[in-house]
Amino acid sequence: MVQASKALDRVLVLEMVRVTEAAAIAASTLVGRGDEKAADAAAVEAMRAAFNGLAFDGTVVIGEGERDEAPMLFIGEKVGSAQGAGPKIDIALDPLEGTTITAKAGPNALAVLAIAEEGCLLNAPDVYMDKLAIGPGYEPGLVSLEQSPSDNVRALAAAKGVKPSEIIACVLDRPRHEKLIAELRSLGCGIVLIPDGDVAGVIAVTDPETTIDIYMGQGGAPEGVLAAAALRCVGGQFQGRLLFRNDDERARAARWGVNDLDHIYQLDELVKGDAIFAATGVTDGSLLKGVKRHKNGYLTTESVVMRASSGTVRWVKGEHRTGKSDI
């Protein structure tokens, strides 16, 4: 079991839920309104305000881009009310994972974050990442980004004692995955195509009720680190490889100390030591129910919070009375 961190006090477990609840509630006011930017901005401002009410010295290491490109919770931004005095915490976040989903009232939009001690989360640039994930209980290294998708499916099928055609993969529904989807279908695999929200997609491999066996494909690096934090808490295998489309992205990587552009990151390189992962549903999804507004003047939320050192997963249902300070 991962050793408990002195910096990650137990009280922070529920405090992180309050942070994601605040972001989810703010974003929920714009579900189905067709304005991605407004929904994201609402979640960001609510998350920032919630962070700044906590007595720690926090640094955003996975955020919404670099300072000049993302004025909202950018990489390197300081949050928390105890700068220079409180415990030093690194933060990976996505105040609204699924902006398009929220704008269109689709499933699986989340407010999500992960925290760890200083230096324990990969300080990755905001680029794409090739991702591969399976659930717990398999021999380490069973699947790898060095292998083809077909070889990974065959290896997983053999470990499960089933045919490759019985494996179900989760893939983001994007044109860039056309060849991947065709290769998986040539094996007879079932494919769950998701429109967005690949944090929930990766976590789905750990829940037998989803029937998803493996996650494959390219998505945002920030979401990759967040998903890796969740898997560190509950078990499973994850690999990620940063993808660079142009010289500007390669230069961005160099600024953040990424020199080996082809490196395949293992789970314990993305997230080291103890970690806390928290998410609150904005819209209904496979992982969590979304924010609900009730006639008698209160809101309900559903969240999950996990801690690596204890292996604990808590499902939190909240009732929020309108006008109260925790909203």
C-alpha positions as CSV (number, residue, x, y, z in Angstrom):
1,M,0.0,0.0,0.0
2,V,1.2,3.5,-0.7
3,Q,2.5,5.3,2.4
4,A,0.3,8.0,3.7
5,S,1.5,11.5,3.1
6,K,2.0,14.1,5.9
7,A,1.0,16.9,3.5
8,L,-2.2,15.1,2.4
9,D,-4.0,15.3,5.7
10,R,-7.1,13.2,6.0
11,V,-9.3,16.3,6.1
12,L,-8.3,17.1,2.6
13,V,-10.2,14.1,1.3
14,L,-13.6,15.7,1.9
15,E,-12.3,19.2,1.2
16,M,-11.5,18.1,-2.3
17,V,-15.1,16.9,-2.7
18,R,-16.3,20.4,-1.7
19,V,-14.0,21.8,-4.4
20,T,-15.4,19.6,-7.2
21,E,-19.0,20.1,-5.9
22,A,-18.6,23.9,-6.2
23,A,-17.3,23.6,-9.8
24,A,-20.0,21.1,-10.8
25,I,-22.8,23.2,-9.4
26,A,-21.6,26.3,-11.2
27,A,-21.3,24.5,-14.5
28,S,-24.7,22.8,-14.2
29,T,-26.4,26.2,-14.6
30,L,-25.3,26.1,-18.2
31,V,-26.1,22.5,-19.1
32,G,-27.7,22.4,-22.6
33,R,-27.3,26.2,-23.1
34,G,-24.9,25.7,-26.1
35,D,-22.1,27.9,-24.6
36,E,-18.9,25.8,-23.9
37,K,-16.8,28.8,-22.9
38,A,-19.3,30.1,-20.4
39,A,-19.8,26.7,-18.8
40,D,-16.0,26.2,-18.4
41,A,-15.5,29.8,-17.0
42,A,-18.2,29.2,-14.4
43,A,-16.6,25.9,-13.3
44,V,-13.1,27.5,-13.2
45,E,-14.1,30.5,-11.1
46,A,-16.0,28.3,-8.6
47,M,-13.1,25.9,-8.3
48,R,-10.6,28.7,-7.8
49,A,-12.7,30.3,-5.1
50,A,-13.1,26.9,-3.3
51,F,-9.3,26.2,-3.5
52,N,-8.5,29.7,-2.1
53,G,-10.6,29.0,0.9
54,L,-8.3,26.1,1.9
55,A,-5.2,26.5,4.1
56,F,-2.5,25.0,1.9
57,D,0.2,26.1,-0.5
58,G,-1.1,24.7,-3.8
59,T,0.4,24.8,-7.3
60,V,-1.5,23.8,-10.5
61,V,0.8,21.5,-12.4
62,I,-1.8,20.1,-14.8
63,G,-4.3,22.8,-15.8
64,E,-5.9,24.5,-18.7
65,G,-2.7,25.5,-20.5
66,E,0.1,27.9,-19.8
67,R,-0.3,31.3,-18.3
68,D,-0.3,33.3,-21.6
69,E,-2.7,30.9,-23.3
70,A,-5.1,30.0,-20.5
71,P,-6.0,32.8,-18.1
72,M,-8.1,30.4,-16.0
73,L,-6.3,28.0,-13.6
74,F,-3.2,27.9,-15.7
75,I,-0.2,25.6,-15.2
76,G,1.9,27.2,-12.5
77,E,-0.9,29.2,-10.9
78,K,-0.8,29.3,-7.1
79,V,-4.0,28.6,-5.1
80,G,-4.8,28.2,-1.4
81,S,-4.8,30.7,1.5
82,A,-1.5,29.6,3.1
83,Q,1.1,30.4,0.4
84,G,4.6,29.9,1.9
85,A,3.2,28.6,5.1
86,G,0.9,25.6,4.5
87,P,1.6,22.2,3.2
88,K,2.9,22.2,-0.4
89,I,0.4,20.5,-2.7
90,D,0.6,19.8,-6.5
91,I,-2.8,19.9,-8.3
92,A,-4.0,18.4,-11.5
93,L,-7.4,19.6,-12.5
94,D,-10.1,19.9,-15.1
95,P,-12.9,22.1,-13.7
96,L,-15.2,20.9,-16.5
97,E,-14.2,17.7,-18.2
98,G,-16.6,17.7,-21.1
99,T,-17.3,21.2,-22.1
100,T,-19.0,20.2,-25.3
101,I,-21.0,17.5,-23.4
102,T,-22.2,20.2,-21.0
103,A,-23.2,22.6,-23.7
104,K,-25.2,19.8,-25.4
105,A,-26.5,18.2,-22.2
106,G,-24.7,14.9,-23.0
107,P,-23.5,12.3,-20.6
108,N,-20.4,12.0,-18.4
109,A,-19.5,15.6,-17.8
110,L,-17.4,15.9,-14.6
111,A,-15.6,18.4,-12.4
112,V,-12.4,16.6,-11.5
113,L,-9.1,17.0,-9.7
114,A,-6.2,15.2,-8.2
115,I,-3.7,16.3,-5.6
116,A,-0.4,15.0,-4.4
117,E,2.7,16.2,-2.5
118,E,4.9,18.6,-4.2
119,G,6.8,17.0,-7.1
120,C,4.6,13.9,-7.2
121,L,2.4,14.7,-10.3
122,L,3.9,14.7,-13.8
123,N,4.3,18.4,-14.8
124,A,3.1,17.7,-18.4
125,P,2.4,20.3,-21.1
126,D,-1.1,20.7,-22.4
127,V,-0.7,18.4,-25.4
128,Y,-2.3,15.1,-26.6
129,M,-1.4,11.8,-24.9
130,D,-1.7,8.3,-26.3
131,K,-3.3,6.3,-23.5
132,L,-3.7,2.6,-22.6
133,A,-5.5,1.4,-19.5
134,I,-6.8,-1.9,-18.1
135,G,-8.3,-2.7,-14.7
136,P,-6.6,-4.4,-11.7
137,G,-5.7,-8.0,-11.2
138,Y,-3.4,-8.6,-14.2
139,E,0.3,-9.3,-14.5
140,P,2.3,-6.0,-14.7
141,G,3.2,-5.2,-18.3
142,L,0.5,-7.3,-19.8
143,V,-0.4,-4.5,-22.2
144,S,1.9,-1.9,-23.6
145,L,2.0,1.1,-25.9
146,E,5.0,-0.6,-27.6
147,Q,2.6,-3.3,-28.8
148,S,-0.1,-3.0,-31.5
149,P,-3.7,-2.6,-30.4
150,S,-4.3,-6.1,-31.8
151,D,-1.5,-7.6,-29.7
152,N,-2.8,-5.8,-26.6
153,V,-6.3,-7.2,-27.1
154,R,-5.0,-10.7,-27.6
155,A,-2.9,-10.5,-24.5
156,L,-5.8,-9.3,-22.4
157,A,-8.1,-11.9,-23.9
158,A,-5.6,-14.7,-23.0
159,A,-5.3,-13.4,-19.5
160,K,-9.1,-13.3,-19.1
161,G,-9.5,-16.7,-20.7
162,V,-11.8,-15.4,-23.5
163,K,-11.6,-14.9,-27.2
164,P,-10.4,-11.5,-28.5
165,S,-13.9,-11.0,-30.0
166,E,-15.2,-10.9,-26.4
167,I,-13.1,-7.9,-25.4
168,I,-14.8,-4.6,-25.1
169,A,-12.8,-1.4,-25.7
170,C,-13.6,2.2,-24.9
171,V,-12.4,4.7,-27.5
172,L,-13.1,8.5,-28.0
173,D,-15.2,9.0,-31.1
174,R,-12.8,11.1,-33.1
175,P,-11.7,11.0,-36.8
176,R,-8.1,10.4,-35.6
177,H,-9.2,7.0,-34.2
178,E,-10.5,5.7,-37.5
179,K,-7.7,3.2,-38.0
180,L,-7.7,2.1,-34.4
181,I,-11.5,1.4,-34.6
182,A,-11.1,-0.5,-37.8
183,E,-8.3,-2.7,-36.3
184,L,-10.4,-3.5,-33.2
185,R,-13.4,-4.3,-35.3
186,S,-11.3,-6.7,-37.4
187,L,-10.8,-8.7,-34.3
188,G,-14.5,-8.7,-33.6
189,C,-14.2,-6.5,-30.5
190,G,-17.0,-4.6,-29.1
191,I,-16.3,-0.8,-29.0
192,V,-17.9,1.7,-26.7
193,L,-17.5,5.0,-28.5
194,I,-17.7,8.1,-26.2
195,P,-18.1,11.6,-27.5
196,D,-15.9,13.1,-24.8
197,G,-15.0,12.6,-21.1
198,D,-12.1,10.2,-21.3
199,V,-11.4,10.4,-17.5
200,A,-14.6,8.6,-17.0
201,G,-13.7,6.3,-19.9
202,V,-10.4,5.3,-18.3
203,I,-11.9,4.8,-14.9
204,A,-14.6,2.5,-16.4
205,V,-12.0,-0.2,-16.9
206,T,-11.9,-0.7,-13.1
207,D,-15.6,-1.2,-12.7
208,P,-16.9,-4.7,-13.9
209,E,-20.4,-3.3,-14.2
210,T,-19.4,-1.2,-17.2
211,T,-18.2,-4.3,-19.1
212,I,-15.4,-2.2,-20.5
213,D,-12.1,-4.2,-20.5
214,I,-9.6,-1.8,-22.0
215,Y,-9.2,1.9,-22.9
216,M,-7.3,3.0,-26.0
217,G,-6.6,6.1,-27.9
218,Q,-5.4,9.7,-27.9
219,G,-6.8,12.4,-25.7
220,G,-5.6,15.3,-23.6
221,A,-2.5,14.9,-21.4
222,P,-4.2,16.6,-18.4
223,E,-7.0,14.1,-18.5
224,G,-4.4,11.3,-18.7
225,V,-2.7,12.4,-15.5
226,L,-6.1,12.7,-13.7
227,A,-7.2,9.3,-14.8
228,A,-3.8,7.9,-13.7
229,A,-4.4,9.3,-10.3
230,A,-7.7,7.5,-10.0
231,L,-6.2,4.2,-11.1
232,R,-3.3,4.7,-8.6
233,C,-6.0,4.8,-5.9
234,V,-8.1,1.8,-7.0
235,G,-5.7,-0.3,-9.0
236,G,-5.2,-1.0,-12.7
237,Q,-2.6,-0.4,-15.3
238,F,-2.1,2.8,-17.3
239,Q,0.5,3.9,-19.8
240,G,0.8,7.3,-21.5
241,R,3.0,8.8,-24.2
242,L,2.9,12.5,-25.0
243,L,2.2,13.4,-28.6
244,F,3.6,16.5,-30.3
245,R,2.1,17.8,-33.5
246,N,4.4,20.7,-34.2
247,D,7.6,22.5,-33.1
248,D,5.6,24.8,-30.8
249,E,4.3,21.8,-28.8
250,R,7.8,20.3,-28.7
251,A,9.2,23.7,-27.4
252,R,6.4,23.8,-24.8
253,A,7.5,20.3,-23.6
254,A,11.1,21.5,-23.2
255,R,9.9,24.4,-21.1
256,W,8.4,22.0,-18.7
257,G,11.4,19.7,-18.6
258,V,10.2,17.0,-21.0
259,N,13.3,16.0,-23.0
260,D,12.5,12.4,-24.1
261,L,9.6,13.1,-26.4
262,D,9.0,9.4,-27.1
263,H,9.0,8.2,-23.4
264,I,6.2,5.9,-22.3
265,Y,5.1,6.9,-18.9
266,Q,4.1,4.2,-16.4
267,L,1.5,4.8,-13.7
268,D,4.0,5.5,-11.0
269,E,5.8,8.1,-13.2
270,L,2.6,10.0,-13.7
271,V,1.5,9.9,-10.1
272,K,4.0,9.2,-7.3
273,G,3.3,8.5,-3.6
274,D,0.0,9.3,-2.0
275,A,-2.7,10.9,-4.0
276,I,-6.3,12.0,-3.7
277,F,-8.7,12.0,-6.6
278,A,-12.1,13.6,-6.6
279,A,-14.9,14.0,-9.1
280,T,-18.4,15.4,-9.1
281,G,-21.0,14.7,-11.8
282,V,-22.2,17.7,-13.8
283,T,-24.4,15.6,-16.1
284,D,-25.5,12.0,-15.6
285,G,-23.0,9.4,-16.7
286,S,-21.6,5.9,-16.2
287,L,-19.5,7.0,-13.2
288,L,-21.7,9.6,-11.4
289,K,-25.1,11.2,-11.6
290,G,-25.2,14.9,-12.4
291,V,-26.4,17.9,-10.4
292,K,-30.1,17.9,-9.8
293,R,-32.3,20.9,-8.9
294,H,-35.4,20.2,-6.9
295,K,-38.6,22.1,-6.5
296,N,-38.3,22.5,-2.7
297,G,-35.2,24.6,-3.0
298,Y,-32.1,22.4,-2.8
299,L,-29.6,20.8,-5.1
300,T,-28.2,17.3,-5.0
301,T,-24.8,16.2,-6.2
302,E,-23.0,12.9,-6.5
303,S,-19.2,12.6,-6.1
304,V,-16.5,10.1,-5.7
305,V,-13.3,10.6,-3.8
306,M,-10.3,8.1,-3.6
307,R,-7.1,8.0,-1.7
308,A,-4.1,6.0,-2.8
309,S,-2.5,5.4,0.7
310,S,-5.6,3.8,2.1
311,G,-7.2,2.4,-1.1
312,T,-10.4,3.9,0.1
313,V,-13.2,4.9,-2.3
314,R,-16.0,7.0,-0.9
315,W,-19.2,7.8,-2.8
316,V,-20.6,11.1,-1.5
317,K,-24.2,12.3,-2.1
318,G,-24.7,15.9,-1.2
319,E,-27.7,18.1,-0.5
320,H,-27.1,21.8,-0.9
321,R,-29.6,24.3,0.4
322,T,-29.9,27.4,-1.8
323,G,-28.2,30.4,-0.3
324,K,-25.9,28.5,2.0
325,S,-22.1,29.2,1.9
326,D,-21.1,25.7,0.7
327,I,-22.8,26.4,-2.7
